[in-house]
Amino acid sequence: MCGIAGIFNFGTEAPADREALARATAAMVHRGPDDEGFYFDGAVGLGNRRLSIIDLPGGHQPISNEDGTVWITFNGEIYNYRELQQDLKSRGHQFRTASDTETIVHLYEERGPACLEDLRGMFALALWDCRVRRLLLARDRLGVKPLFYRSSAGSLTFASELRALAQLNRDRYGSPETAPQAIYDFFGFRYVPAPGTFFKNVLKLLPGHFLLADDTGVRTACWWDVPGEEPEEQTPASPEQIEREIIECLRESVKLRLIADVPVGIFLSGGTDSSAVLALAAGLGARPLRTFSVGFDEPGYSELPAARRTANAFGTEHQELVVHAKDLGDDLEPLIAFRHEPIAEPTDIALYRISRLAARSVKVVLAGEGGDELFAGYPKYAADRLAGLVSALPAELTRSLAGLLPYSGRRLRLALETLSIADEAERSATWFASFSSEERLALFAPDFLANVDTAHPARVLAGYLQRARARALQVSPVKRLLYADLKLWLPDNLLLRGDQMTMAASIEERVPFLDHKMVELAAGIPGSLLTRGFRTKALLKRALKPYLDQETLRRRKVGFAVPAGVWFRKSLRPMIADLLLSPEALARGYFNRRAIEQFVREHLDGARDRQKQLWALLNFELWQRQLNRS
C-alpha cells in the first residue's frame, strides 16, 4: 500500500517540478512511512510513498523493467502476482525483486494497457513508457484505491489524495476553486459523485477506467464493467449450487487477502459480512487471528457484545474501544483537513479510531465492505418493491401517515416519504440522501440555486440505472439499484472512506467481498434470490449457515452506527448551535437562513431526526472555514 503522485507536462515539455512533487509525497507520508522514491524523465516526474507489505527489503518504488524504459509508481496489492510472475519468467523476463509491483511492469511489456485485465487486486497506478513517451494511469475495477487528477494547459498532475494534488498544483493554479454543482450534489449524495470533486477541474479517475496521456492529449476509457445478468429462465444453477459457489469464491478471496509479509487482522462489527470473513479465515488456518471492534457510549448503538461473542467463538486475539462524543469533537476538524473535503459519514470517526488501535499490532486488516452492495443487504432493496403501491396513494395521505409516526419511527417515516416518489431515479437518489430534493430547494438560497442543475443528482442515478438495463437482457429493479450503488455509493463514499481512514493510521484495508470474481459471480445471480419477503441478504445468509450461528445471521444490520444525533442534543449541542447559527455561517450566501434554523431547531427539540442534515451542514461549515484559512 502506498501513496502515488506525478506530473506530465505533455503539452509544454517543461521539466517536471521536483519541489512540487516532493511536497506532494510529503503530504502523504502517512500512506507510506517506510520509504520514499522519485523518478524523473524531463517532462515526467513520478513519486511514491511506500507502506511495505510484500517483499519488505525490496520493492522500492518507482520500479522499472530491465532496461529502464518502463517505470511504475503503484498503490495497492496484486493478489495473483506469483502466478503472473512464473509465466513472465518463462517468457524470459528478469526480476530484480519479489514484489507484486515489478510484475505489472513486465506484464505491460507483454500486453500494453490490456495488462490490466490480468490483474486481480486493488490498485491505482501510473506507468511511464519512455519508448513512446506515454503515461498510463489506471484504477482497479471497483475503485478500492482512489486516484485524483487535473489536466489543463498541457499539464497532467495526479495523486492518491486531494491535498497531495493541491501541493502539485499550488504554484501553477493557486488555491483550488470550489465547484457550486459539487456543493449542491454533496447535500444530496453525502459525497460528490465521480468523476467530480469539490474543486473545479479536479477529477477522480472512474473505477475500472484508465487514462492515457501523450503529446496528442489526454483520453480516458473503461476497461472493465460489471457483466450483464443472464435471464432467469436460462440460469441453470440451483440456489443450493449458487450458495456453494458463493462460499468457494469468498473463501478463495479471503485466502488471497491473507497473503502478506506483515501481521494481518480483521475489523469485526458483529454483523454478517465481517463475521463471514473471520469464519472463513479461521477455516483456512490463519493464525494468529486478531480482531478489532468499536462501540459507542450510547445504549442501543454499540455492537461490542455481538462482536465479542463472535470473536470468542473463533478464539481470536480481540481488541475493542469505545468512542465518545468528545472523540468526534477532537477528530472532526483534523480529519476534514486530512481529506481536504467534508467528512461524508460519522462512521469515519469510528473507522479512524479503530484503525489507530489496529495499527499497534498489524499492518493489514480485512473488512466486510461490499457484501451489502453485492447481496442486497440494505432495507431499501427489499422495500423498494412497494414503491408502485405507496406512490399511487394521495400525497396528502402519505404525508399524514408519516406525520403520525413518533420520533422512534423515523426509519419508517423516511421509507414512506421515499417510497412515495414515483420516479425510479429520483427515488434512488433519495434513499441515502442527506437532504431530499424538496429539502435542498428549501435549504439553498435562490441565487445559489440559479447557478446549479437541481436535477443533476437524479440524472446521475438515471444514467447508472439505464446502464444496468442496457447491460442485461432481463434485469430486476433490485439489480438496477445494486448496480448503481456499486458504481456510486460504494467507491465514492464507503471505499474512499475506508482507504483514507485506514491510511491515516498507516495500515492497509483489504475487502474480500470485492474481489472482481466475487462481483462477477454476484452479478449473475437473479434478483429474486437475493431477498426473501422483507429479509435482506437472504441468499448469502443461507450460504453462511454452516459457518455462523443463527444469532449472528438474524441480527438487524447496524454497522458502525455512530450516535451523532444523540450527541448533537447533548454534549455537542453548543457546537451545533455555535457553528451553524453563527453570523459567519449564515453570511456565506449558500443557504436560506430560515431553513437552517428550522433544521437545527427540529433536531435539538426532538421533533424530527435531522442527524444526517446537521452532519452535512456541520462538516461543510468546518470545511469552509479551513478553506478560508488556507
C-alpha positions in Angstrom: 0.0 0.0 0.0 1.4 3.4 -1.0 0.7 6.9 -2.0 1.5 7.9 -5.6 1.8 11.3 -7.3 3.1 12.6 -10.5 3.5 15.3 -13.2 3.5 15.0 -17.0 3.9 18.3 -19.0 2.8 16.7 -22.2 2.0 20.0 -23.9 4.9 22.2 -23.0 7.7 19.7 -22.4 8.7 21.8 -19.4 10.7 19.8 -16.8 8.6 18.3 -14.1 8.6 20.4 -10.9 10.8 18.4 -8.4 9.9 20.6 -5.5 6.2 20.3 -6.1 6.4 16.5 -6.3 8.4 16.4 -3.1 5.7 18.5 -1.4 3.0 16.1 -2.7 4.7 13.0 -1.4 5.5 14.7 2.0 1.7 15.4 2.3 1.2 11.6 2.1 3.8 10.3 4.4 1.1 8.5 6.4 0.4 6.4 3.3 3.9 5.3 3.2 6.1 5.8 6.3 8.6 3.1 5.3 10.1 4.5 2.1 10.1 7.3 -0.5 11.2 7.4 -4.1 11.2 9.5 -7.2 11.8 9.1 -11.0 12.3 12.0 -13.4 12.5 12.0 -17.2 12.3 15.5 -18.4 8.6 16.5 -18.5 7.7 13.5 -16.4 8.0 13.0 -12.6 6.8 10.1 -10.6 6.7 10.0 -6.8 5.9 7.3 -4.3 5.5 6.8 -0.5 5.7 3.1 0.5 4.0 1.1 3.2 5.9 -2.2 3.0 3.5 -5.2 2.9 5.1 -7.6 0.5 8.9 -8.0 -0.2 9.9 -5.8 2.7 13.6 -5.4 1.9 12.9 -5.0 -1.9 10.1 -3.3 -3.8 11.5 0.2 -3.6 9.4 2.4 -6.0 9.3 3.7 -8.6 10.3 0.4 -10.3 11.4 -0.2 -13.9 11.9 -3.1 -16.3 15.3 -4.5 -17.2 16.4 -1.7 -19.4 14.8 1.2 -17.7 12.3 2.0 -20.5 9.1 1.4 -18.5 8.6 2.8 -15.0 5.8 2.5 -12.5 4.6 4.0 -9.2 1.9 1.8 -7.7 -0.6 1.9 -4.8 -2.4 -1.4 -3.9 -1.9 -5.1 -3.9 -2.0 -7.7 -6.8 -3.0 -11.0 -5.3 -2.2 -13.2 -8.2 1.3 -11.8 -8.8 3.1 -15.0 -8.1 1.3 -16.9 -10.9 1.8 -13.9 -13.2 5.5 -13.8 -12.3 6.0 -17.5 -13.1 4.5 -17.1 -16.5 6.6 -13.9 -17.2 9.8 -15.6 -16.2 9.0 -18.5 -18.6 8.9 -15.8 -21.3 12.3 -14.5 -20.5 11.6 -11.6 -18.2 14.2 -10.9 -15.4 13.0 -9.9 -12.0 15.1 -7.9 -9.5 12.6 -8.1 -6.6 9.9 -10.3 -5.3 7.3 -7.5 -5.3 3.9 -7.5 -6.9 4.7 -4.1 -8.4 7.5 -5.2 -10.6 5.2 -7.9 -12.1 3.0 -5.2 -13.6 5.9 -3.6 -15.4 6.8 -6.8 -17.2 3.2 -7.7 -17.9 2.8 -4.3 -19.5 5.8 -5.1 -21.8 3.8 -8.1 -22.9 0.3 -6.7 -23.3 0.4 -2.9 -23.0 -2.7 -1.3 -21.3 -4.5 -4.6 -21.8 -2.3 -6.0 -18.9 -4.9 -4.5 -16.5 -7.3 -7.4 -17.4 -4.8 -9.9 -15.9 -4.5 -8.1 -12.5 -6.5 -9.5 -9.6 -6.5 -7.0 -6.8 -6.9 -3.4 -5.8 -4.8 -0.6 -7.3 -4.2 2.8 -8.6 -1.1 3.1 -10.8 0.9 5.4 -13.0 3.1 3.8 -15.7 5.5 5.8 -17.9 6.6 4.2 -21.2 9.7 6.0 -22.3 9.7 4.3 -25.7 6.5 6.0 -26.9 6.5 8.9 -24.4 3.1 7.9 -22.9 1.8 7.9 -19.4 -0.8 5.4 -18.3 -3.0 6.0 -15.2 -5.3 3.2 -14.1 -7.7 2.4 -11.3 -8.9 -1.1 -10.2 -12.3 -2.5 -11.2 -14.3 -1.5 -8.1 -12.4 1.7 -7.1 -11.0 0.3 -3.9 -8.0 2.6 -4.4 -8.5 6.3 -5.2 -6.8 8.4 -7.8 -7.3 12.2 -8.4 -6.0 14.2 -11.3 -6.1 17.6 -13.1 -5.4 18.1 -16.8 -5.2 21.6 -18.2 -2.9 23.9 -20.2 -0.8 20.9 -21.4 -0.1 19.5 -18.0 -1.4 16.5 -16.2 -1.0 16.1 -12.4 -2.2 13.2 -10.3 -2.1 11.9 -6.7 -3.7 9.5 -4.3 -5.2 12.3 -2.2 -6.7 15.7 -2.8 -4.4 17.5 -0.5 -1.3 16.0 -2.2 -2.7 17.1 -5.6 -3.2 20.6 -4.2 0.5 20.7 -3.4 1.3 19.7 -7.0 -0.9 22.4 -8.4 -0.2 25.2 -5.9 2.4 27.2 -7.8 0.6 26.8 -11.2 -3.0 27.3 -10.2 -3.0 28.7 -6.7 -5.8 27.7 -4.3 -8.3 25.4 -5.9 -11.7 26.9 -6.7 -14.8 25.2 -5.4 -17.5 23.9 -7.8 -21.0 25.0 -7.0 -22.5 21.9 -8.6 -20.4 19.7 -6.4 -21.6 21.5 -3.3 -25.2 21.0 -4.3 -24.6 17.4 -5.1 -22.9 16.8 -1.7 -26.1 17.8 0.1 -27.9 15.1 -1.8 -25.5 12.2 -2.1 -23.4 12.9 1.0 -20.4 12.8 -1.3 -19.5 14.2 -4.7 -20.2 11.6 -7.4 -17.3 10.7 -9.7 -15.7 12.0 -11.8 -16.4 15.2 -10.0 -14.8 16.5 -6.8 -15.4 19.6 -4.7 -12.9 21.5 -6.9 -13.2 22.8 -10.4 -11.1 21.0 -12.9 -10.1 18.3 -10.3 -11.4 14.9 -11.2 -11.5 11.3 -9.9 -10.5 8.6 -12.3 -13.5 6.4 -12.5 -13.3 2.8 -11.2 -12.4 0.3 -14.0 -11.1 3.1 -16.2 -7.6 4.1 -17.5 -6.2 7.4 -18.7 -3.6 7.7 -21.5 -1.6 10.9 -21.9 0.9 11.7 -24.6 1.8 14.5 -27.0 -1.7 14.3 -28.6 -3.5 15.0 -25.3 -5.4 13.1 -22.6 -8.1 10.5 -23.0 -9.9 8.1 -20.7 -11.6 4.7 -21.4 -13.4 2.0 -19.5 -11.5 -1.3 -19.3 -14.0 -3.3 -17.0 -17.6 -3.2 -16.1 -20.0 -5.5 -14.2 -21.1 -8.2 -16.6 -24.7 -8.4 -17.6 -27.2 -10.7 -15.8 -28.4 -13.8 -17.7 -32.2 -14.2 -17.9 -33.6 -16.2 -15.0 -35.0 -18.9 -17.2 -31.5 -19.5 -18.7 -29.8 -19.8 -15.3 -29.0 -23.5 -14.9 -27.7 -23.4 -11.4 -30.0 -24.1 -8.4 -30.0 -21.8 -5.4 -28.0 -24.5 -3.5 -25.4 -24.6 -6.2 -25.1 -20.8 -6.2 -24.7 -20.9 -2.4 -21.8 -23.3 -2.7 -20.2 -21.1 -5.4 -20.5 -18.1 -3.2 -18.7 -19.7 -0.3 -15.9 -21.2 -2.5 -15.4 -17.8 -4.2 -15.3 -15.9 -0.9 -13.0 -18.5 0.7 -10.6 -18.1 -2.2 -10.8 -14.3 -1.9 -10.1 -14.4 1.8 -7.2 -16.7 1.3 -5.6 -14.4 -1.3 -6.0 -11.4 1.0 -4.3 -13.2 3.9 -1.0 -13.1 1.8 1.3 -10.6 3.5 4.8 -10.4 5.0 3.4 -8.5 7.9 0.7 -9.2 10.6 -2.9 -9.3 9.4 -6.1 -8.5 11.4 -9.9 -8.3 10.8 -12.3 -5.5 11.5 -15.2 -7.2 13.3 -18.5 -5.4 13.6 -20.5 -8.4 14.8 -22.6 -8.4 11.6 -22.9 -11.0 8.9 -20.2 -9.8 6.4 -17.2 -9.2 8.8 -18.2 -12.4 10.7 -18.1 -14.3 7.4 -14.6 -13.1 6.6 -13.5 -14.1 10.1 -15.1 -17.6 9.9 -13.5 -18.3 6.5 -10.1 -17.0 7.6 -10.3 -19.3 10.7 -11.3 -22.2 8.5 -8.2 -21.6 6.3 -6.0 -22.0 9.4 -5.0 -18.3 9.7 -3.1 -17.8 12.9 -3.0 -15.7 15.0 -6.4 -14.3 14.4 -6.5 -10.7 15.5 -9.9 -8.9 15.6 -10.8 -5.2 16.3 -14.2 -3.8 17.2 -15.6 -0.4 18.0 -18.5 0.6 20.1 -20.2 3.8 21.5 -21.1 5.2 24.8 -24.8 5.4 24.0 -27.2 2.4 24.7 -28.5 0.8 21.5 -25.7 1.8 19.3 -22.8 -0.4 20.4 -22.3 -3.8 18.7 -19.4 -4.7 21.0 -21.3 -7.5 22.8 -22.1 -9.2 19.5 -18.6 -8.7 18.1 -17.1 -10.0 21.3 -19.3 -13.1 21.2 -18.2 -13.9 17.6 -14.5 -13.2 18.5 -14.7 -15.6 21.4 -16.4 -18.3 19.2 -13.3 -18.3 16.9 -10.7 -17.8 19.6 -9.3 -14.5 18.3 -6.9 -12.1 20.0 -9.7 -9.5 20.3 -9.3 -5.8 21.0 -12.0 -3.1 21.2 -12.6 0.5 22.0 -15.4 2.8 22.9 -15.9 6.1 21.0 -17.3 9.1 22.9 -18.8 12.4 21.8 -15.5 14.1 22.8 -13.7 11.9 20.3 -15.9 13.2 17.5 -15.3 16.8 18.6 -11.5 16.2 18.7 -11.1 14.3 15.4 -13.5 16.1 13.1 -11.5 19.2 12.1 -8.2 17.3 11.7 -9.9 14.6 9.5 -11.6 17.3 7.3 -8.1 18.8 6.8 -6.7 15.4 6.1 -9.3 14.5 3.5 -9.4 18.1 2.1 -13.2 17.9 1.9 -16.2 17.5 4.3 -16.5 14.1 6.1 -19.3 12.2 4.5 -20.3 10.0 7.4 -20.0 10.0 11.2 -18.6 6.4 10.8 -15.4 7.9 9.5 -14.5 8.9 13.1 -15.1 5.3 14.3 -13.1 3.8 11.5 -10.2 6.2 12.1 -10.2 5.4 15.8 -10.3 1.6 15.3 -7.6 1.9 12.6 -5.3 3.6 15.1 -6.0 0.8 17.6 -5.2 -1.9 15.0 -2.1 -0.2 13.8 -0.4 -1.0 17.2 -0.3 -4.7 16.2 -1.0 -5.2 12.5 -0.3 -3.5 9.1 -3.1 -5.1 7.2 -6.8 -5.5 8.1 -9.6 -7.4 6.3 -13.1 -5.9 6.3 -16.6 -6.9 5.3 -17.2 -3.9 3.0 -19.1 -4.7 -0.2 -21.4 -7.6 1.0 -24.4 -5.3 1.1 -23.9 -4.0 -2.4 -23.5 -7.5 -3.9 -26.1 -9.4 -2.0 -28.8 -6.8 -1.2 -28.1 -6.0 2.5 -29.8 -2.7 2.9 -33.5 -2.5 3.8 -34.2 -0.3 0.7 -33.5 -3.3 -1.6 -36.5 -5.1 -0.1 -38.7 -2.1 0.5 -38.3 -0.5 -3.0 -40.7 -3.1 -4.5 -43.5 -1.3 -2.6 -42.8 2.0 -4.5 -45.6 1.4 -7.0 -48.2 0.9 -4.3 -47.1 3.7 -2.0 -46.5 6.3 -4.8 -50.1 5.6 -6.0 -51.5 6.9 -2.7 -52.6 10.5 -2.5 -49.7 12.7 -1.4 -51.7 14.2 1.5 -52.4 10.7 2.8 -48.8 9.7 2.7 -47.7 12.9 4.5 -50.4 12.4 7.1 -49.3 8.8 7.8 -45.6 9.9 8.1 -46.6 12.7 10.4 -48.4 10.4 12.8 -45.2 8.4 13.4 -43.4 9.1 16.6 -39.7 10.0 16.7 -38.9 6.3 17.3 -40.5 5.6 13.9 -38.0 7.8 12.0 -36.8 5.0 9.8 -40.4 4.1 8.7 -41.1 7.8 8.2 -38.1 8.1 5.8 -39.2 4.9 4.0 -42.7 6.2 3.5 -41.5 9.5 2.2 -39.1 7.9 -0.2 -41.4 5.2 -1.5 -44.0 7.9 -2.3 -41.6 9.1 -5.1 -42.8 7.5 -8.3 -39.7 8.3 -10.5 -37.2 5.5 -10.0 -34.1 7.7 -10.5 -35.4 10.4 -8.0 -36.3 7.7 -5.5 -32.9 6.0 -5.9 -31.2 9.4 -5.3 -33.3 9.9 -2.1 -32.8 6.6 -0.2 -29.3 7.6 1.1 -29.5 11.4 0.6 -28.7 13.9 3.4 -31.4 16.2 2.0 -34.2 15.2 -0.3 -34.7 17.2 -3.5 -37.5 19.2 -1.8 -35.3 19.8 1.2 -32.5 21.0 -1.0 -34.7 23.5 -2.7 -35.7 24.9 0.7 -32.1 24.8 2.1 -30.3 26.7 -0.6 -30.6 30.4 -1.3 -32.3 31.3 -4.6 -29.1 33.0 -6.0 -27.1 29.8 -5.4 -29.8 27.6 -7.0 -29.8 29.7 -10.1 -26.2 28.6 -10.8 -26.6 24.8 -10.4 -28.5 22.0 -12.0 -31.0 20.9 -9.3 -31.9 17.8 -11.3 -28.3 16.6 -11.5 -28.4 14.0 -8.6 -31.4 12.2 -10.1 -29.9 12.4 -13.6 -26.7 10.8 -12.3 -28.7 7.9 -10.9 -30.8 7.7 -14.0 -27.6 7.2 -16.1 -26.5 4.2 -14.0 -30.0 2.7 -13.9 -30.1 2.9 -17.6 -26.7 1.3 -18.0 -27.9 -1.5 -15.8 -30.8 -2.0 -18.1 -28.6 -1.9 -21.2 -26.1 -4.5 -19.8 -28.8 -7.2 -19.2 -31.3 -9.0 -21.2 -33.6 -9.1 -18.2 -32.8 -7.1 -15.0 -35.0 -6.6 -11.9 -35.3 -3.3 -10.0 -33.2 -4.6 -7.2 -30.4 -5.4 -9.6 -30.6 -1.9 -11.0 -30.3 -0.5 -7.5 -27.3 -2.8 -6.7 -25.5 -1.7 -9.9 -26.0 2.0 -9.2 -24.7 1.5 -5.6 -21.7 -0.5 -6.8 -20.8 2.4 -9.1 -21.6 5.3 -6.8 -22.2 4.8 -3.1 -19.5 2.1 -2.7 -16.5 3.8 -4.4 -17.3 7.4 -3.9 -18.3 7.0 -0.2 -17.5 3.7 1.5 -14.3 2.7 -0.2 -12.9 6.2 -0.3 -13.6 6.4 3.5 -12.0 3.0 4.1 -8.9 3.9 2.2 -8.4 7.3 3.8 -9.2 6.5 7.4 -7.0 3.3 7.4 -4.2 5.1 5.6 -4.4 7.9 8.1 -3.3 5.3 10.6 -0.7 3.8 8.1 -2.4 0.5 7.7 -3.9 -1.3 4.7 -7.5 -2.3 4.4 -8.4 -5.3 2.2 -12.0 -6.2 1.1 -12.6 -9.8 0.2 -16.2 -9.3 -0.9 -14.9 -7.0 -3.7 -12.7 -9.5 -5.5 -13.8 -9.0 -9.1 -14.5 -12.7 -9.5 -16.9 -12.4 -6.5 -18.5 -9.4 -8.1 -19.0 -11.2 -11.4 -20.5 -14.2 -9.7 -23.0 -12.0 -7.8 -23.9 -10.1 -10.9 -25.2 -13.3 -12.5 -27.5 -14.2 -9.6 -31.2 -13.4 -10.3 -32.5 -10.6 -8.2 -35.4 -12.8 -7.0 -33.0 -14.9 -5.0 -31.2 -12.1 -3.1 -34.0 -11.1 -0.8 -37.0 -13.1 0.7 -40.0 -11.0 1.6 -38.5 -8.1 3.6 -35.5 -10.2 4.7 -32.3 -8.7 3.2 -29.3 -10.7 2.1 -31.3 -13.9 2.2 -29.2 -15.9 -0.2 -25.9 -15.0 1.4 -27.2 -15.8 4.9 -28.4 -19.2 3.7 -25.0 -19.9 2.2 -23.3 -18.9 5.6 -25.5 -21.2 7.8 -22.7 -23.8 8.2 -20.2 -21.2 9.3 -22.1 -18.7 11.5 -24.6 -19.1 14.4 -28.2 -18.1 13.9 -28.0 -15.1 16.3 -25.4 -13.5 14.0 -27.3 -14.3 10.9 -30.6 -12.9 12.3 -29.2 -9.7 13.8 -30.5 -6.4 12.4 -28.0 -4.6 10.4 -26.3 -1.8 12.4 -22.7 -1.4 11.2 -20.5 1.2 12.8 -23.7 3.4 13.5 -22.5 6.4 15.4 -24.9 8.1 17.8 -24.1 11.6 16.4 -27.7 12.6 16.6 -27.9 11.9 20.3 -24.6 13.7 20.9 -25.9 16.7 19.0 -28.7 17.0 21.5 -26.4 16.5 24.5 -22.7 17.4 24.8 -22.2 18.6 21.2 -25.3 20.8 21.3 -23.3 24.0 21.8 -21.0 23.0 18.8 -24.1 22.7 16.5 -25.7 26.0 17.6 -22.4 28.0 17.6 -21.3 26.8 14.2 -24.5 26.5 12.1 -26.2 29.6 13.5 -23.1 31.8 13.6 -23.1 35.1 11.7 -20.1 33.7 9.7 -22.0 30.6 8.6 -25.3 32.4 7.8 -23.5 35.1 5.8 -21.8 32.7 3.3 -24.7 33.1 0.9 -25.2 29.4 0.2 -28.2 28.8 2.4 -31.7 30.0 3.3 -31.3 31.2 6.9 -34.8 30.1 8.0 -34.2 26.6 6.6 -31.0 26.2 8.7 -32.7 27.5 11.8 -35.6 25.0 11.2 -33.4 22.0 10.8 -31.4 22.9 13.9 -34.5 23.6 16.0 -36.3 20.4 14.9 -33.4 18.2 15.9 -32.4 19.9 19.1 -36.1 20.0 20.3 -36.6 16.3 19.3 -39.3 17.0 16.8 -37.5 15.3 13.9 -34.3 13.3 13.5 -32.1 15.7 11.5 -28.8 14.0 12.2 -27.9 13.5 8.5 -28.8 17.1 7.7 -26.9 18.6 10.6 -23.9 16.3 10.0 -23.6 17.6 6.4 -24.1 21.2 7.4 -21.6 20.9 10.3 -18.9 19.4 8.1 -19.5 21.8 5.3 -19.1 24.8 7.6 -15.9 23.5 9.2 -14.5 22.8 5.7 -15.4 26.3 4.5 -13.5 27.8 7.5 -10.4 25.7 6.7 -10.5 26.8 3.0 -10.7 30.4 4.1 -7.7 30.0 6.3 -5.6 28.3 3.7 
